[in-house]
Amino acid sequence: MKTKSWTVLLAVLGLGFAAAQQAFVYTGFAEIHEPVRLPAASWTWFPDAELSGSLVDGTVRLLGVEETRRVWRGGAVIFFYEGAGAAQLAYLTRNLGYSLYYDLDADRGRFVGWSKIENRLGRPLAFERLTFVAGEVPLRSGSAPVMSKSARGLALDAVAEAAPMPSYAGSGGGVYRYVLENPPTLEVGVNELPFLKADLDPVYTWRYQGSFAPVERIAFTRGYTFTAPAALAGGLVNVRADGILLGQAYMQDAAKGSRVQVWLGADPEGRAERRIDVLKDERKEKAYRVRTTLRNPRSRPVRVELVEGFSARELVLKLPPGAERTPQGYRYVVTLKPGEAREFVYTVTLRY
């Protein structure tokens, strides 16, 4: 997934609320651009304790002037440069970052995305706009990683009701950037903001994915299938139906309009009976006719996915209409109406 930076205007790190400043917010860290007015030749910066202990080595710099050197002394940083006047102090801090999760109400078809922004800088931060970065953004110190495998942004072009609208700000360098205009003040601690509300048509889904075996019954994994209403960053999804939590599932990154599936484990009703007729049983060649009976006992439609693979030197498959041949076997997808039963029959020859 390609992503780029997103701009967050935060407050100047002083007492109480800070004046507007810009930052790029990632999972677990942020790059802040703080406006400063520089005298000629040199300037000394005194970061406070919360900020100083969270700085990422090698990321402190001045923008808008030509630096010649820096000296770190007793908790202060002395900058030497050519030029003067308006500039920006830029640095990475681990004391500001975010994560996200989603809520799916399967009955209502309601999908809500939530961002959890953690402010550990010791003071409220007033935003003019908030930019999130989506994609894989590794942050390392020496050879040791100091963050999770990837930093995933909100990557959205849909918006929550009564919440700020994230707008696409372009892409480049392998990342997307999205800007959230007029966000509320970030208080110290964890702030949760909805960044997406969308109406979906989630379909209850059974899936069997495995290798062929001559067994009389197969069990399905249960979940939901829906179309992504926007570009979605991967995260946990809380799935609810009939007023209860059905479970949590991890959703992968998804492009807008793509098929999204979240899986919740076994379904006690998710079973299919199979009849296996042996057509040939020799040491180097075996052949079967497989008849699978699919039944939907629910009062709502069920999407059924059968993905089966075969291990043999040579494989001959005769599939019914609607089934898709794959390199290892087949894929068959059908939606059953409430109470509907359907048979899926194929023959397979395995040569060893």
C-alpha positions in Angstrom: 0.0 0.0 0.0 1.5 3.4 -1.0 1.4 6.2 1.5 2.9 9.6 2.4 3.1 12.1 5.2 0.2 13.8 6.8 0.4 17.2 8.5 -0.6 17.8 12.1 -0.6 21.4 13.4 0.1 21.0 17.1 0.9 23.5 19.8 4.2 25.0 20.7 5.6 23.0 23.6 5.3 25.7 26.3 3.1 26.1 29.4 -0.6 25.3 29.0 -1.7 25.3 25.3 1.0 25.5 22.7 0.8 27.7 19.7 0.2 26.1 16.3 2.8 23.8 15.0 3.0 21.1 12.4 3.6 17.4 12.9 3.5 14.1 11.0 1.8 11.4 13.1 2.6 7.7 12.8 2.0 4.6 14.9 4.1 5.1 18.0 5.8 8.3 17.1 5.4 11.8 15.5 7.6 14.3 13.7 6.9 17.8 15.0 7.7 21.0 13.1 7.7 23.8 15.7 7.9 27.4 14.3 10.8 29.5 15.8 12.3 32.9 15.1 16.1 32.6 15.0 18.7 35.2 15.9 21.8 35.5 13.7 24.5 32.8 13.9 23.3 30.5 16.8 20.3 29.6 19.0 19.9 27.4 22.0 17.0 25.0 22.5 15.9 23.7 26.0 13.5 20.8 25.6 11.6 19.9 28.7 12.0 16.5 30.5 9.0 14.8 28.8 10.2 15.8 25.4 13.9 15.3 25.9 13.6 11.7 27.1 11.4 10.8 24.0 13.5 12.2 21.2 14.7 9.9 18.5 18.5 10.1 17.9 19.5 11.8 14.7 16.2 13.5 14.0 16.6 17.0 15.5 17.2 19.7 12.9 16.4 23.2 11.8 14.4 23.9 8.6 14.7 27.2 6.7 18.4 27.9 7.5 21.7 26.2 6.5 23.0 24.4 9.6 26.8 24.2 10.2 26.9 22.2 13.5 25.0 21.3 16.7 26.3 21.0 20.3 24.4 19.0 22.9 25.3 20.2 26.4 23.5 19.6 29.7 20.1 19.0 28.3 20.3 21.9 25.8 21.0 21.9 22.1 23.0 24.8 20.6 22.4 25.2 16.8 24.9 27.1 14.6 23.7 28.1 11.1 23.8 30.6 8.3 20.8 32.9 8.2 18.2 34.2 10.6 14.5 34.9 11.1 11.5 32.6 10.6 12.4 28.9 10.6 11.1 25.6 12.0 12.6 23.3 14.6 11.9 19.6 13.6 12.3 16.5 15.7 10.8 13.0 16.2 9.3 12.1 19.5 8.0 8.8 20.8 5.6 10.5 23.2 3.0 11.2 20.6 1.5 8.5 18.4 -1.7 6.7 17.6 -3.3 3.3 17.0 -6.7 2.4 15.6 -9.6 -0.1 15.7 -13.0 -0.6 14.2 -16.5 -1.4 15.3 -18.8 -3.5 13.0 -22.5 -3.7 13.9 -23.6 -6.5 11.6 -27.3 -6.0 12.3 -27.3 -2.3 11.4 -24.6 -2.6 8.8 -22.7 0.2 10.6 -18.9 0.4 10.4 -17.1 2.9 12.7 -13.3 3.6 12.8 -11.7 4.9 15.9 -8.2 6.4 16.3 -6.5 6.2 19.7 -4.0 9.1 20.0 -1.7 9.0 23.0 -0.3 12.3 24.2 2.5 11.8 26.7 4.1 15.2 26.2 2.7 16.5 29.5 0.5 19.3 28.1 -2.6 19.7 25.9 -2.0 20.1 22.2 -4.2 22.3 20.0 -4.4 21.2 16.4 -5.1 23.3 13.3 -5.0 20.1 11.3 -3.9 16.5 11.8 -2.0 14.5 9.3 -1.7 10.7 9.5 0.9 8.7 7.6 -0.2 5.3 6.3 2.2 2.6 5.0 5.3 0.8 6.2 7.5 3.4 7.9 10.4 1.7 9.8 12.0 3.6 12.7 15.2 2.2 14.0 18.0 3.2 16.3 21.3 1.6 15.2 20.4 -2.0 14.3 17.7 -2.4 16.9 14.1 -1.6 15.9 12.3 0.8 18.3 8.8 0.4 16.9 6.5 -2.1 15.6 7.0 -3.7 12.1 5.1 -1.0 10.3 3.3 2.3 11.0 -0.2 2.3 9.6 -2.2 5.4 9.0 -5.9 6.1 8.8 -5.7 6.1 4.9 -9.4 7.2 4.5 -11.5 9.3 2.3 -14.7 8.7 4.2 -15.7 10.6 7.4 -17.5 10.3 10.6 -20.7 12.2 11.3 -19.9 15.1 13.6 -16.2 14.3 13.2 -13.5 16.1 11.2 -13.2 15.0 7.6 -9.8 13.5 6.5 -8.9 14.6 3.0 -6.4 13.0 0.7 -3.2 15.0 0.5 -1.2 13.0 -2.1 1.2 10.1 -2.2 4.9 9.5 -2.7 7.8 7.7 -1.3 5.7 4.6 -0.7 3.2 6.2 1.6 -0.2 7.9 1.6 -1.0 11.1 3.5 -4.4 12.2 4.8 -5.2 15.4 6.6 -7.8 15.8 9.3 -9.0 19.3 9.5 -10.2 21.1 12.7 -9.6 18.2 15.2 -10.3 18.8 18.9 -7.6 19.6 21.4 -5.5 16.6 22.4 -5.6 16.3 26.1 -2.8 14.6 28.0 -3.4 10.8 28.0 -5.3 8.7 25.5 -7.8 10.5 23.2 -10.2 8.5 21.1 -11.7 10.1 18.0 -14.0 8.5 15.3 -12.5 9.0 11.9 -15.0 7.0 9.8 -18.6 6.1 9.9 -20.0 4.2 6.9 -23.1 2.1 6.1 -22.2 -1.4 4.9 -23.9 -4.6 3.8 -22.0 -7.2 5.7 -22.8 -10.8 4.7 -22.4 -13.6 7.1 -19.8 -16.0 5.7 -18.7 -19.6 6.1 -15.3 -20.6 4.7 -13.6 -24.0 4.4 -9.9 -23.8 3.3 -7.8 -26.9 3.4 -6.4 -29.9 1.7 -8.6 -32.7 0.3 -9.3 -35.7 2.5 -11.9 -38.4 2.0 -14.0 -37.4 5.0 -17.8 -37.3 5.5 -18.1 -33.9 7.1 -16.3 -30.5 6.9 -16.4 -27.6 9.3 -16.5 -24.0 8.4 -14.9 -20.9 9.9 -17.4 -18.1 10.4 -17.0 -14.4 9.6 -18.3 -11.4 7.6 -17.6 -10.2 4.1 -18.1 -6.6 3.0 -16.9 -4.0 0.5 -14.3 -1.4 1.9 -16.1 2.0 1.9 -12.6 3.7 1.8 -9.0 2.8 1.9 -8.7 1.1 5.3 -5.6 0.6 7.3 -5.3 -2.8 9.0 -6.5 -3.1 12.6 -8.7 -4.9 15.1 -12.4 -5.1 14.4 -15.0 -5.6 17.1 -17.9 -7.5 15.6 -21.3 -7.4 17.2 -24.7 -8.9 16.2 -27.9 -9.5 18.1 -26.7 -7.1 20.8 -23.6 -9.2 21.8 -20.0 -9.2 20.9 -19.2 -12.1 18.5 -15.5 -11.6 18.8 -12.5 -9.6 17.5 -10.8 -10.1 14.2 -7.8 -8.6 12.5 -8.4 -6.8 9.3 -5.6 -6.4 6.7 -5.0 -3.2 4.8 -7.8 -2.8 2.2 -8.1 -0.5 -0.9 -11.4 1.3 -1.4 -13.9 -1.0 -3.1 -12.0 -4.2 -2.4 -13.5 -7.2 -0.6 -12.8 -7.3 3.2 -13.2 -10.4 5.3 -13.0 -10.7 9.0 -12.9 -14.2 10.6 -14.2 -15.1 14.1 -13.6 -18.8 14.6 -15.8 -21.9 14.4 -19.6 -21.9 14.0 -21.5 -24.8 15.7 -23.9 -24.8 12.8 -21.3 -24.4 10.1 -21.1 -28.0 8.9 -21.4 -29.6 5.4 -22.1 -33.3 4.8 -19.9 -35.0 2.1 -20.4 -38.2 0.2 -17.2 -39.6 -1.3 -17.5 -42.2 -4.1 -14.3 -44.0 -4.9 -14.0 -44.3 -8.7 -10.5 -45.7 -8.8 -8.1 -46.9 -6.1 -4.7 -47.9 -7.4 -1.2 -47.2 -6.0 -0.3 -44.6 -8.6 -3.8 -43.3 -9.4 -6.9 -42.5 -7.4 -10.2 -41.0 -8.5 -13.2 -39.7 -6.5 -16.6 -38.2 -7.0 -17.3 -35.7 -4.2 -20.8 -34.6 -3.3 -21.0 -31.8 -0.8 -24.4 -30.7 0.6 -24.6 -27.1 1.8 -27.5 -26.0 4.1 -28.3 -22.7 5.6 -30.2 -23.1 8.8 -30.1 -19.4 9.6 -32.9 -16.8 9.0 -30.4 -14.6 7.0 -28.3 -15.3 3.9 -25.0 -17.1 4.3 -22.1 -16.7 1.9 -20.2 -20.0 1.6 -16.6 -20.3 0.3 -15.0 -23.6 -0.4 -11.3 -23.5 -1.2 -9.7 -27.0 -1.5 -6.3 -28.1 -2.6 -4.9 -31.4 -3.8 -1.5 -32.9 -3.5 -0.5 -35.1 -6.5 2.0 -35.2 -9.4 -0.9 -34.7 -11.8 -4.4 -33.4 -11.0 -7.5 -33.8 -13.2 -10.6 -31.9 -11.9 -14.1 -31.8 -13.4 -15.9 -28.9 -11.8 -19.5 -27.7 -12.1 -20.4 -24.2 -13.4 -19.5 -21.5 -11.0 -16.4 -23.1 -9.5 -13.0 -21.6 -10.2 -9.9 -23.6 -11.0 -6.9 -22.6 -9.0 -3.3 -23.9 -9.3 -3.7 -26.2 -6.3 -7.4 -27.1 -6.7 -10.6 -25.0 -6.8 -12.6 -22.2 -5.3 -16.4 -22.3 -5.1 -18.4 -19.4 -3.7 -22.2 -19.4 -3.3 -24.7 -17.4 -1.3 -27.5 -19.5 0.3 -30.9 -18.0 1.1 -32.4 -18.7 4.5 -33.3 -22.4 4.7 -31.7 -23.1 1.3 -29.8 -26.3 0.5 -27.5 -26.9 -2.5 -25.2 -29.7 -3.7 -21.8 -29.1 -5.1 -20.4 -32.1 -7.0 -17.0 -32.6 -8.7 -14.8 -35.5 -9.7 -11.0 -35.5 -9.2 -8.3 -37.8 -10.4 -5.0 -37.9 -8.6 -1.9 -39.3 -10.2 1.2 -39.9 -8.1 
